[in-house]
Amino acid sequence: MEIRNIAIIAHVDHGKTTLIDALLRATGAISTRTETVDCIMDSNDQERERGITIFAKNASLRYKGTKINIVDTPGHADFGSEVERVLRSVDAALLLVDAFEGPMPQTRFVLGKALELGLKILVVINKIDKPMARPDTVLGMTLDLFDNLGATEEQLDFAYIYTIARDGVAIRSLDDPHKDITPLLDFIMENVQPAVADTGKGFRMQPAALAYDNYVGRIAVGRVYEGRMKGNMPVVVIDNNGVPRTAKTTKVYTFEGLERVEAKEIFAGDIVAIAGIPDIYVGETIADSEDAVPLPAIRVDPPTLAMTFLINNSPFSGREGKFVTSRHLQARLLKETESNVGLKIEQDLATDSFRVMGRGEMHLAVLIEQMRRESYELQVSRPEVIMQEVNGKQYEPIERGVISVPEDVSGRIIEAINIRRGNIDNMKTAGDRMIIEFDIPTRGLLGFRSAVLIMTHGEGVLYHTFDHYGPHRGQIKQRMVGSMICGFNGTACAFALNNLQERGPLFIAPGTEVYEGMIIGEHNKGADLVVNPMKGKQLTNMRAAGSDDAIKLTPPIDMTLDGAIEYIQEDEYVEVTPSSIRLRKILASKIDRKRQLRKERNA
């Protein structure tokens, strides 16, 4: 049986997962039980809630006697390293582009990686039913992007097709009738060559991703390049330095529909999974002989952002979570590294904390949210950028960004980009919106998304992706307001909060339990302010006309995990529990904070 291996790559929210749903439904690869669910490949709860693909996933379908392996790749920049790896295991890539938005920053990133690997690119112009769709213009923009990325003459002559993934429709020409998704399946069969299946040679397979199962342990997922292999067989693993070591597989799997199915034997050309090698890593070569030539190593991009994770030591520690000790935290983080290749962990024995390094703010936020849902309690610090030293100079990660905002607020956005050390490359209008392209240090993006939403009243859309390391661009002022800090332990009352809301927006409501050092709101004047949210009204027998005004409280800001991580300063923590997100000062006592400030001034 012929096998064709393809990946679907695109910018976030351009319709990759929806398109795969349509293909799986059309070929009967999913059961009737799951047919009513949208975005079937987004099996993780957070993927459904955030509306993005976080983890690369494999599926397969059968069409006209051919098995088509499909890899659904993440669209967000923080998970771009997964895209880079899985592209090595396929023969072609479907590049999805929104018929209105056109190529975006992540489109540029994933397309550049695919062109570097010499993959055949098939362009799919999706969402052509949008009222403002401009498929022909977007096709021209995509061709320009190919040219800018140095595509060869052969790659520039790409095949393309139009789709409405939500409705399960594909058409070769804009004038064709809207029937079903079959034209896309035929399009794939015509333009993607069958995988080379040389089963006569010795076995060689390279993991492009890792998974973890509580029963069989670490699982290597990748493509078999040569030979065949059964389960429960001895193998040789050749690491990225060419050093071999012996191991033994326990089970081998192939992909059928959405399921990972145990197989008796796996063959060259297929994308498979192998269990039983506890120390397998991405990019290593699994072979049946020490004499096997290792496959070209897969480079995993280094982390660009770090956060400190530590146990929750606030007065409310242990009230809501089940796992609260440093031992629990360490075990969970080490388990995460079993499958999350882009994550690095360093333990600081002196402070009993962990430095967790990842590809971006969302990469780390997804891990924290998952731990929170698993009943862990922890505290995390403000993200810090990982610098590099080049010829004695500090270099920092620089990102490419595109922001789409209403034209009447574009001036404020441009000013904000400049304050955060960004350089604007291009500005253009699309209807009543302004699209601004710029490069900016990763430091400048911390908290920028929430600032954009506030400045544009929720109408701004920001996309960004890592571009390169560049010279350090100087200090960036992150937050212009101070913190309103609780000075006592107790329960907040409405009378006190009514007076405090004049000084800035609040994060808590009446009846909320608070403790010394907890941040309960913003102080608009810029400096930190210690307050007493428990102060009640003095009760006397005297009455006056203006002393009994009704209390009118503005609803507090509901601080989400992502918003809290963006918001905090260097001397603050986010306290994360299964039920609550709290902000606090690292040093809870006002006296301790004054001592620390004096020490820093004298240093």
LOPA-125429 format. One line per field, with one value per residue (C-alpha): x, y, z; residue in one letter. Coordinates in nm, 3 decimals, padded with zeros to 5 digits, m for minus. Layout:
x	c(X ...)
y	c(Y ...)
z	c(Z ...)
res	c(a ...)
***
This chain:
x	c(00.000 00.126 00.185 00.184 00.309 00.201 00.206 m00.041 00.128 m00.017 m00.041 m00.256 m00.633 m00.609 m00.804 m00.558 m00.745 m01.084 m00.951 m00.822 m01.166 m01.322 m01.074 m01.128 m01.506 m01.499 m01.296 m01.478 m01.169 m01.369 m01.654 m02.008 m01.953 m01.703 m01.859 m02.049 m01.731 m01.550 m01.169 m01.140 m00.759 m00.756 m00.798 m00.639 m00.876 m00.656 m00.642 m01.020 m01.042 m00.767 m00.872 m00.519 m00.317 m00.049 00.090 00.172 m00.054 m00.069 m00.368 m00.416 m00.687 m00.732 m00.832 m00.833 m00.622 m00.357 m00.275 m00.228 m00.048 m00.132 00.055 m00.136 00.120 00.092 00.015 00.139 00.497 00.581 00.534 00.715 00.999 00.751 00.673 01.040 01.091 00.784 00.856 01.153 00.919 00.699 00.740 00.517 00.337 m00.001 00.045 m00.287 m00.337 m00.641 m00.816 m00.842 m00.543 m00.289 00.058 00.127 00.446 00.406 00.330 00.668 00.841 00.693 00.725 01.090 01.162 00.978 01.167 01.501 01.423 01.337 00.980 00.719 00.469 00.103 m00.084 m00.440 m00.629 m00.884 m01.193 m01.283 m01.641 m01.542 m01.722 m01.387 m01.203 m00.950 m00.816 m00.639 m00.458 m00.358 m00.228 m00.004 00.112 00.198 00.402 00.590 00.662 00.804 01.028 01.143 01.236 01.461 01.248 01.384 01.220 01.059 00.922 00.788 00.579 00.353 00.010 m00.281 m00.644 m00.927 m01.121 m01.390 m01.272 m01.566 m01.814 m01.594 m01.562 m01.265 m01.257 m00.986 m01.121 m01.324 m01.597 m01.640 m01.954 m01.921 m01.972 m01.736 m01.372 m01.293 m01.105 m00.852 m00.794 m00.740 m00.514 m00.297 m00.284 m00.173 00.095 00.246 00.475 00.441 00.692 01.003 00.947 01.276 01.201 01.499 01.760 01.845 01.599 01.643 01.393 01.426 01.198 01.062 00.843 00.802 00.493 00.444 00.216 00.173 00.187 00.462 00.663 00.830 00.719 00.920 00.711 00.872 00.922 01.071 01.320 01.439 01.364 01.103 01.075 00.861 00.784 00.994 01.315 01.670 01.776 02.071 02.016 02.274 02.278 02.339 02.715 02.727 02.767 02.564 02.389 02.175 01.806 01.497 01.155 00.841 00.566 00.536 00.239 00.097 m00.171 m00.521 m00.762 m00.710 m00.590 m00.242 m00.285 m00.047 00.103 00.280 00.535 00.620 00.757 00.966 00.775 00.524 00.499 00.502 00.553 00.794 00.776 01.031 01.335 01.326 01.605 01.519 01.541 01.438 01.678 01.850 01.859 01.697 01.856 01.896 02.277 02.569 02.702 02.400 02.470 02.297 02.036 02.105 02.050 01.741 01.830 01.600 01.581 01.713 01.470 01.430 01.238 01.280 01.064 01.128 00.890 00.878 00.645 00.361 00.478 00.200 m00.025 m00.291 m00.060 m00.216 m00.577 m00.680 m00.415 m00.321 00.046 00.225 00.581 00.906 00.930 00.593 00.695 01.024 00.861 00.597 00.849 01.076 00.777 00.698 01.046 00.971 00.753 00.796 01.121 01.138 01.143 01.460 01.471 01.744 01.714 01.853 01.925 02.002 01.652 01.467 01.334 01.336 01.436 01.204 01.305 01.077 01.013 00.781 00.528 00.241 00.464 00.522 00.167 00.022 00.241 00.142 m00.227 m00.199 m00.028 m00.298 m00.568 m00.381 m00.419 m00.067 00.004 00.304 00.441 00.602 00.815 00.802 00.939 01.295 01.464 01.759 02.050 02.345 02.697 02.856 03.210 03.170 02.839 02.492 02.253 01.881 01.601 01.430 01.083 00.889 00.545 00.231 m00.048 m00.389 m00.571 m00.847 m00.694 m00.805 m00.589 m00.284 m00.094 m00.106 00.004 00.302 00.405 00.380 00.597 00.864 00.863 00.925 01.230 01.054 01.139 00.849 00.921 00.591 00.241 m00.056 m00.432 m00.690 m01.040 m01.076 m00.781 m00.409 m00.164 00.177 00.482 00.772 01.057 01.083 01.284 01.109 01.134 00.919 00.641 00.595 00.261 00.220 m00.077 m00.292 m00.182 m00.292 m00.634 m00.682 m00.570 m00.791 m01.091 m01.045 m01.021 m00.643 m00.490 m00.120 00.091 00.463 00.732 01.099 01.329 01.692 01.928 02.038 02.230 02.069 01.845 01.857 01.620 01.245 00.993 00.737 00.467 00.381 00.162 00.242 00.085 m00.173 m00.043 m00.243 m00.074 m00.273 m00.433 m00.812 m01.120 m01.173 m01.484 m01.685 m01.640 m01.259 m01.261 m01.496 m01.231 m00.941 m01.093 m01.031 m00.658 m00.679 m00.861 m00.900 m00.836 m01.055 m01.421 m01.569 m01.547 m01.217 m00.962 m00.632 m00.290 00.003 00.199 m00.089 m00.146 m00.511 m00.506 m00.319 m00.191 m00.229 00.041 00.322 00.464 00.367 00.111 00.041 m00.330 m00.580 m00.876 m01.038 m01.100 m01.469 m01.690 m01.680 m02.016 m02.148 m02.482 m02.417 m02.598 m02.518 m02.667 m02.352 m02.200 m02.420 m02.360 m02.433 m02.129 m02.087 m01.804 m01.665 m01.641 m01.285 m01.048 m01.066 m00.697 m00.632 m00.314 m00.179 m00.268 m00.107 00.220 00.234 00.141 00.383 00.713 01.053 00.976 00.640 00.509 00.194 00.044 m00.124 m00.368 m00.646 m00.910 m00.730 m00.483 m00.328 m00.055 00.189 00.517 00.814 00.887 00.551 00.651 00.677 00.983 01.158 01.091 01.237 01.549 01.591 01.553 01.813 02.050 02.014 02.078 02.396 02.525)
y	c(00.000 00.345 00.599 00.976 01.194 01.558 01.831 02.117 02.445 02.792 03.097 03.062 03.059 03.017 02.689 02.397 02.183 02.257 02.145 01.818 01.762 01.796 01.549 01.292 01.318 01.288 00.965 00.805 00.812 00.928 00.754 00.887 00.943 01.222 01.367 01.635 01.778 02.067 02.068 01.697 01.711 01.970 01.701 01.897 02.109 02.416 02.382 02.397 02.689 02.895 02.798 02.706 02.390 02.351 02.002 01.850 01.550 01.267 01.124 00.915 00.851 00.620 00.739 00.540 00.264 00.505 00.581 00.955 01.046 01.401 01.599 01.887 02.145 02.428 02.771 02.985 03.114 02.977 02.622 02.680 02.443 02.153 02.260 02.263 01.907 01.741 01.886 01.648 01.348 01.446 01.477 01.780 02.053 02.215 02.586 02.733 03.106 03.310 03.459 03.799 03.828 03.678 03.566 03.653 03.629 03.260 03.189 03.336 03.132 02.791 02.846 02.944 02.621 02.410 02.572 02.517 02.145 02.139 02.024 02.056 02.325 02.313 02.637 02.629 02.960 02.909 03.103 03.228 03.278 03.574 03.896 04.074 03.776 03.863 03.522 03.644 03.923 03.684 03.436 03.712 03.803 03.437 03.424 03.737 03.569 03.262 03.492 03.689 03.367 03.259 02.981 02.795 02.818 02.481 02.588 02.914 02.713 02.585 02.429 02.592 02.529 02.718 02.589 02.668 02.428 02.499 02.383 02.100 02.252 02.263 02.406 02.425 02.750 03.028 02.966 02.595 02.484 02.428 02.053 01.877 01.835 01.564 01.803 01.862 01.487 01.449 01.755 01.583 01.257 01.441 01.659 01.451 01.164 00.831 00.785 00.586 00.244 00.055 m00.234 m00.439 m00.230 m00.221 m00.043 00.334 00.564 00.915 01.057 01.402 01.427 01.259 01.143 00.991 00.713 00.609 00.241 00.218 00.532 00.757 00.710 00.817 00.941 00.975 00.840 00.507 00.584 00.229 m00.131 m00.286 m00.358 m00.569 m00.500 m00.643 m00.633 m00.520 m00.193 00.044 00.411 00.649 00.988 01.325 01.288 00.952 00.746 00.420 00.251 m00.063 m00.067 m00.279 m00.183 m00.307 m00.202 m00.043 00.160 00.308 00.575 00.487 00.779 00.964 00.661 00.526 00.155 m00.122 m00.298 m00.628 m00.465 m00.118 m00.042 00.217 00.526 00.523 00.762 00.544 00.539 00.320 00.251 00.096 00.325 00.535 00.777 00.833 01.194 01.391 01.365 01.041 00.747 00.413 00.133 m00.243 m00.238 m00.042 m00.004 00.201 00.551 00.802 01.026 01.403 01.545 01.753 02.080 02.187 02.566 02.698 02.856 03.235 03.297 03.178 03.186 03.080 02.817 02.761 02.623 02.838 02.985 03.242 03.238 03.063 02.778 02.431 02.545 02.458 02.235 01.872 01.889 02.162 02.044 02.100 01.726 01.726 02.027 01.869 01.539 01.715 01.935 01.638 01.446 01.739 01.722 01.362 01.491 01.872 01.894 02.276 02.294 02.308 02.280 02.396 02.347 02.602 02.402 02.716 02.863 02.534 02.683 02.580 02.788 02.677 02.786 02.776 02.921 03.200 03.336 03.115 02.805 02.849 02.968 02.650 02.440 02.644 02.621 02.244 02.205 02.420 02.190 01.891 02.040 02.183 02.497 02.707 03.057 03.191 03.496 03.750 03.605 03.708 03.701 03.465 03.671 03.556 03.695 03.754 03.899 04.037 04.211 04.128 04.001 03.953 03.776 03.998 03.911 03.998 04.136 04.233 04.425 04.506 04.794 05.047 05.336 05.599 05.450 05.365 05.668 05.540 05.195 05.336 05.536 05.222 05.023 05.296 05.310 04.935 04.974 04.844 04.944 04.984 04.843 04.886 05.029 04.977 05.021 04.748 04.892 05.087 04.910 04.981 04.689 04.765 04.542 04.584 04.412 04.435 04.278 03.990 04.203 04.466 04.216 04.126 04.278 04.435 04.222 04.336 04.699 04.671 04.537 04.828 05.094 04.953 04.865 04.497 04.542 04.508 04.181 04.112 03.834 03.780 03.518 03.482 03.617 03.644 03.751 04.116 04.371 04.471 04.775 04.931 04.957 04.924 05.066 04.789 04.920 05.283 05.220 05.097 04.826 04.863 04.630 04.492 04.567 04.333 03.987 03.965 04.003 04.297 04.508 04.723 05.048 05.032 04.926 05.213 05.459 05.269 05.251 05.625 05.548 05.287 04.977 04.686 04.313 04.192 04.213 04.264 03.947 03.835 03.701 03.890 03.878 04.110 04.160 04.059 04.295 04.399 04.665 04.925 05.256 05.509 05.745 05.499 05.419 05.120 05.198 04.995 05.003 04.855 04.697 04.583 04.932 04.963 05.262 05.424 05.358 05.648 05.792 06.110 06.152 06.394 06.451 06.363 06.083 05.795 05.796 05.468 05.253 05.209 04.971 04.931 04.558 04.433 04.331 03.953 03.867 03.562 03.358 03.498 03.852 03.807 03.678 03.980 04.223 04.152 04.333 04.185 04.200 04.023 03.666 03.512 03.271 02.988 02.746 02.528 02.788 03.123 03.351 03.600 03.858 03.923 04.091 03.855 04.019 04.031 04.263 04.638 04.650 04.377 04.563 04.883 04.696 04.544 04.884 05.036 04.751 04.798 05.172 05.114 04.842)
z	c(00.000 m00.092 00.187 00.151 00.439 00.466 00.731 00.752 00.845 00.891 01.109 01.422 01.355 00.978 00.992 01.002 01.253 01.097 00.759 00.905 01.061 00.716 00.562 00.839 00.809 00.431 00.441 00.735 00.955 01.259 01.434 01.453 01.827 01.758 01.446 01.637 01.794 01.627 01.603 01.686 01.670 01.950 02.214 02.499 02.712 02.684 02.306 02.288 02.531 02.366 02.014 01.907 01.848 02.117 02.052 01.713 01.649 01.401 01.218 00.910 00.654 00.360 00.016 m00.307 m00.154 m00.023 00.339 00.396 00.719 00.830 01.095 01.254 01.365 01.622 01.482 01.772 01.762 02.109 01.978 01.650 01.738 01.710 01.353 01.264 01.388 01.238 00.893 00.878 00.880 00.584 00.205 00.146 00.335 00.288 00.358 00.473 00.422 00.527 00.223 00.391 00.627 00.389 00.504 00.870 01.087 01.168 00.800 00.717 00.988 00.902 00.526 00.566 00.755 00.496 00.206 00.382 00.404 00.032 00.089 m00.180 m00.075 m00.173 m00.104 00.028 00.034 00.311 00.429 00.080 00.202 00.421 00.322 00.274 00.123 m00.148 m00.260 m00.577 m00.389 m00.110 m00.369 m00.507 m00.153 m00.093 m00.414 m00.300 00.033 m00.145 m00.348 m00.040 00.137 m00.149 m00.295 m00.598 m00.940 m00.879 m00.540 m00.685 m00.930 m00.650 m00.693 m00.513 m00.427 m00.253 00.049 00.303 00.575 00.807 00.541 00.409 00.061 m00.178 m00.532 m00.798 m00.944 m00.784 m01.043 m00.952 m00.764 m00.386 m00.335 m00.091 00.016 m00.244 m00.478 m00.199 m00.154 m00.530 m00.519 m00.255 m00.451 m00.767 m00.609 m00.326 m00.424 m00.241 00.042 m00.042 00.117 00.104 00.340 00.219 00.402 00.772 01.001 01.058 01.227 01.371 01.645 01.560 01.872 02.209 02.393 02.736 02.855 03.219 03.121 02.859 02.946 02.691 02.330 02.025 01.730 01.390 01.044 00.944 00.666 00.591 00.681 00.907 01.279 01.513 01.876 02.161 01.957 02.046 01.880 01.872 01.949 01.799 01.971 01.805 01.864 01.685 02.005 01.997 02.291 02.307 02.396 02.349 02.218 02.393 02.152 01.810 01.687 01.370 01.334 01.214 01.205 01.533 01.723 01.797 01.723 01.830 01.527 01.474 01.244 01.117 00.770 00.588 00.472 00.757 01.054 01.365 01.742 01.938 02.314 02.548 02.519 02.839 02.744 02.376 02.258 01.954 01.660 01.764 01.523 01.612 01.410 01.415 01.382 01.529 01.175 01.066 00.941 01.173 01.015 01.007 01.356 01.430 01.602 01.884 01.916 02.251 02.500 02.491 02.814 03.175 03.489 03.847 03.986 04.364 04.627 04.754 05.087 05.131 05.442 05.229 05.128 05.127 05.145 04.788 04.630 04.677 04.571 04.765 04.840 04.653 04.590 04.414 04.206 04.101 04.001 03.790 03.608 03.533 03.399 03.169 03.014 02.909 02.625 02.614 02.419 02.414 02.795 03.011 03.392 03.631 04.009 04.254 04.570 04.773 04.733 04.663 04.339 03.973 03.672 03.392 03.042 02.738 02.394 02.506 02.750 02.631 02.628 03.003 03.079 02.927 03.159 03.467 03.382 03.334 03.673 03.831 03.691 03.831 04.183 04.223 04.423 04.321 04.278 03.962 03.894 03.613 03.284 03.205 02.867 02.817 02.683 02.474 02.479 02.137 02.125 02.475 02.395 02.521 02.254 02.313 02.121 01.864 01.735 01.420 01.492 01.303 01.470 01.323 01.493 01.413 01.220 01.473 01.753 01.541 01.673 02.032 01.919 01.725 02.033 02.250 02.005 02.012 02.394 02.398 02.166 01.857 01.500 01.255 00.908 00.725 00.767 00.541 00.559 00.500 00.510 00.835 00.999 01.008 00.978 01.133 01.081 01.323 01.504 01.882 02.167 02.344 02.661 02.493 02.426 02.793 02.886 02.541 02.436 02.730 02.673 02.308 02.409 02.650 02.400 02.122 02.345 02.262 01.884 01.843 01.716 01.780 01.626 01.676 01.620 01.710 01.439 01.556 01.833 01.812 02.020 02.349 02.287 02.635 02.927 02.872 03.117 03.151 03.384 03.450 03.758 04.108 04.320 04.593 04.864 05.154 05.487 05.712 05.729 05.721 05.501 05.269 05.330 05.091 05.288 05.264 04.898 04.813 04.935 04.776 04.427 04.389 04.385 04.108 03.980 04.223 04.179 04.469 04.572 04.922 05.133 04.977 05.226 05.203 05.368 05.424 05.102 04.871 04.577 04.572 04.298 04.096 04.228 03.949 04.073 03.997 04.342 04.556 04.827 05.142 05.232 05.477 05.288 05.618 05.759 05.843 05.897 06.242 06.405 06.619 06.724 06.525 06.194 05.911 05.568 05.371 05.583 05.470 05.097 04.920 04.841 04.465 04.381 04.032 03.945 04.013 03.733 03.689 03.663 03.441 03.459 03.131 03.238 03.581 03.432 03.201 03.479 03.765 03.826 03.919 04.294 04.265 04.232 04.089 04.341 04.148 04.311 04.164 04.259 04.272 04.097 04.340 04.305 04.590 04.675 04.711 05.048 05.224 05.509 05.448 05.677 05.477 05.152 05.297 05.411 05.066 04.899 05.133 05.061 04.685 04.713 04.918 04.685)
res	c(m e i r n i a i i a h v d h g k t t l i d a l l r a t g a i s t r t e t v d c i m d s n d q e r e r g i t i f a k n a s l r y k g t k i n i v d t p g h a d f g s e v e r v l r s v d a a l l l v d a f e g p m p q t r f v l g k a l e l g l k i l v v i n k i d k p m a r p d t v l g m t l d l f d n l g a t e e q l d f a y i y t i a r d g v a i r s l d d p h k d i t p l l d f i m e n v q p a v a d t g k g f r m q p a a l a y d n y v g r i a v g r v y e g r m k g n m p v v v i d n n g v p r t a k t t k v y t f e g l e r v e a k e i f a g d i v a i a g i p d i y v g e t i a d s e d a v p l p a i r v d p p t l a m t f l i n n s p f s g r e g k f v t s r h l q a r l l k e t e s n v g l k i e q d l a t d s f r v m g r g e m h l a v l i e q m r r e s y e l q v s r p e v i m q e v n g k q y e p i e r g v i s v p e d v s g r i i e a i n i r r g n i d n m k t a g d r m i i e f d i p t r g l l g f r s a v l i m t h g e g v l y h t f d h y g p h r g q i k q r m v g s m i c g f n g t a c a f a l n n l q e r g p l f i a p g t e v y e g m i i g e h n k g a d l v v n p m k g k q l t n m r a a g s d d a i k l t p p i d m t l d g a i e y i q e d e y v e v t p s s i r l r k i l a s k i d r k r q l r k e r n a)
***
